[in-house]
Amino acid sequence: MSIVINTPNGNIGRPLVQKLLASGRKVTIISRNPEKVSDLVKQGAKLVQGSIEDKATLDAALEGAEALFWLSPPPTRPDFVTWAANVAQQAAASVKAHGVKRVVVLSSVGAQNGPGTGPVSALKPVEEAFKAVSPNVTSLRAGFFMENFLRDVQALAKAGHIYNATAPEKTFPMVAVADIATKAAEVLTDASWTGHRNLGVHGPQDLTYPEAAAILTQALGRPVKYMQVGLEDLRGSMKGMGLPAWMADAFTEMYGAIKEGRMDPAEPRSKETTTPTTLAQFAATVLKPVVDQVRAS
Ligand SMILES: NC(=O)c1ccc[n+]([C@@H]2O[C@H](COP(=O)([O-])OP(=O)(O)OC[C@H]3O[C@@H](n4cnc5c(N)ncnc54)[C@H](OP(=O)(O)O)[C@@H]3O)[C@@H](O)[C@H]2O)c1
């Protein structure tokens, strides 16, 4: 029986498919862009071509499946909360129809709070859509992806600054996507758990932005400083970079939620939520080559 991955070309989906294939599992992938996943098909994944919005695609993928990994794509439309919930409800109906035993939902810290958390507002309805139909659902409530620093490469390469609205003393969990993929693979292949569970995925330690800046300074070999700015500055800068107003508003809402503690994890840090990759390791192996390339160009 196969394990179905709905976003095999994503930051988490891709390493997750690779880990499952490497451990000898049967993997079915859903992709609307087969050319982007042809390497995974060569490695043994079965492709169902189509959109995750399409019932026939979901049915074709989930027939005979034992487990589903469901990740809601980042927002690409103003009604993203309704869209993500509707698409998840349709997938959940297919899970029920095909008797899929386990669902693992990629969620986020803060998902427990629902509306008012920007893009994360979509994830509570998505968790609930699967819990409504399946007795065995694990929501992986991940912390801030270390990969988000890749969005700051221009500022890191030029001024050596990272900007946000969060108070310099506020700590939050930062996790590498490779570790989230490892955790997802563990949970998907473990047939012993039952029930509805929320599992934190928190990286090795909670960090403040100034602590992260100090780590990046060491790893990048050049000074990095945290600059706290206002939420309106962030909104203006996102719009200035060409983001549509609704998207800048959604991310501004999320940054406000982080600042005010509404994105704090509901699940306390524990041995189970702590994952190994440090920010220093991520910065040295993933971020530095990209920053160096921008500096050289
Ligand atoms: N960033 C953070 O700090 C953070 C923290 C916690 C949780 N999260 C959550 O993590 C998720 C994002 O994960 P990620 O970074 O792994 O995502 P990602 O890399 O952006 O991948 C999203 C994938 O969705 C696929 N996709 C989009 N629309 C589709 C459709 N209609 N049919 C089929 N595939 C479709 C895309 O496929 P193509 O490649 O074919 O376009 C893409 O590969 C979000 O739900 C976010 O809320 C993020």
The ligand as a MOL file (V3000), in Angstrom:
LIG
                    3D

  0  0  0     0  0            999 V3000
M  V30 BEGIN CTAB
M  V30 COUNTS 48 52 0 0 0
M  V30 BEGIN ATOM
M  V30 1 N 7.2710 29.2780 6.3300 0
M  V30 2 C 7.0890 28.9350 7.5960 0
M  V30 3 O 7.7890 29.4040 8.4970 0
M  V30 4 C 6.0090 27.9370 7.9460 0
M  V30 5 C 5.9170 27.4760 9.2680 0
M  V30 6 C 4.9390 26.5220 9.5800 0
M  V30 7 C 4.0700 26.0540 8.5980 0
M  V30 8 N 4.1800 26.5460 7.3260 0 CHG=1
M  V30 9 C 3.2480 26.0290 6.3030 0
M  V30 10 O 4.0010 25.2820 5.3620 0
M  V30 11 C 3.2990 25.2570 4.1220 0
M  V30 12 C 4.2640 25.5690 3.0020 0
M  V30 13 O 5.1600 24.4730 2.8860 0
M  V30 14 P 6.3160 24.4510 1.7770 0
M  V30 15 O 7.2510 25.5880 2.0330 0
M  V30 16 O 6.8790 23.0670 1.7360 0 CHG=-1
M  V30 17 O 5.4780 24.7560 0.4590 0
M  V30 18 P 6.0710 25.0210 -0.9950 0
M  V30 19 O 7.5150 24.6600 -1.0700 0
M  V30 20 O 5.6590 26.3970 -1.4000 0
M  V30 21 O 5.2950 23.9600 -1.8510 0
M  V30 22 C 3.9710 24.1180 -2.2070 0
M  V30 23 C 3.6900 23.1510 -3.3270 0
M  V30 24 O 2.2980 23.1770 -3.5790 0
M  V30 25 C 2.1370 22.7930 -4.9190 0
M  V30 26 N 0.8040 23.2410 -5.3430 0
M  V30 27 C 0.2690 24.4720 -5.2300 0
M  V30 28 N -0.9840 24.4800 -5.7290 0
M  V30 29 C -1.2290 23.2060 -6.1750 0
M  V30 30 C -2.3300 22.5620 -6.8430 0
M  V30 31 N -3.4710 23.2400 -7.1050 0
M  V30 32 N -2.2280 21.2500 -7.1770 0
M  V30 33 C -1.0820 20.5610 -6.9230 0
M  V30 34 N 0.0020 21.1120 -6.2760 0
M  V30 35 C -0.0820 22.4220 -5.9460 0
M  V30 36 C 3.2540 23.4890 -5.6610 0
M  V30 37 O 3.5180 22.7050 -6.7860 0
M  V30 38 P 4.3860 23.2050 -8.0690 0
M  V30 39 O 5.8230 23.0590 -7.6450 0
M  V30 40 O 3.9740 22.2570 -9.1240 0
M  V30 41 O 3.9900 24.6340 -8.3220 0
M  V30 42 C 4.3920 23.4870 -4.6390 0
M  V30 43 O 5.3550 22.4940 -4.9090 0
M  V30 44 C 2.1470 26.2680 4.2480 0
M  V30 45 O 0.9480 25.5710 4.5350 0
M  V30 46 C 2.5760 27.0930 5.4590 0
M  V30 47 O 1.4820 27.6770 6.1370 0
M  V30 48 C 5.1290 27.4500 6.9650 0
M  V30 END ATOM
M  V30 BEGIN BOND
M  V30 1 1 1 2
M  V30 2 2 2 3
M  V30 3 1 2 4
M  V30 4 1 4 5
M  V30 5 2 4 48
M  V30 6 2 5 6
M  V30 7 1 6 7
M  V30 8 2 7 8
M  V30 9 1 8 9
M  V30 10 1 8 48
M  V30 11 1 9 10
M  V30 12 1 9 46
M  V30 13 1 10 11
M  V30 14 1 11 12
M  V30 15 1 11 44
M  V30 16 1 12 13
M  V30 17 1 13 14
M  V30 18 2 14 15
M  V30 19 1 14 16
M  V30 20 1 14 17
M  V30 21 1 17 18
M  V30 22 2 18 19
M  V30 23 1 18 20
M  V30 24 1 18 21
M  V30 25 1 21 22
M  V30 26 1 22 23
M  V30 27 1 23 24
M  V30 28 1 23 42
M  V30 29 1 24 25
M  V30 30 1 25 26
M  V30 31 1 25 36
M  V30 32 1 26 27
M  V30 33 1 26 35
M  V30 34 2 27 28
M  V30 35 1 28 29
M  V30 36 1 29 30
M  V30 37 2 29 35
M  V30 38 1 30 31
M  V30 39 2 30 32
M  V30 40 1 32 33
M  V30 41 2 33 34
M  V30 42 1 34 35
M  V30 43 1 36 37
M  V30 44 1 36 42
M  V30 45 1 37 38
M  V30 46 2 38 39
M  V30 47 1 38 40
M  V30 48 1 38 41
M  V30 49 1 42 43
M  V30 50 1 44 45
M  V30 51 1 44 46
M  V30 52 1 46 47
M  V30 END BOND
M  V30 END CTAB
M  END
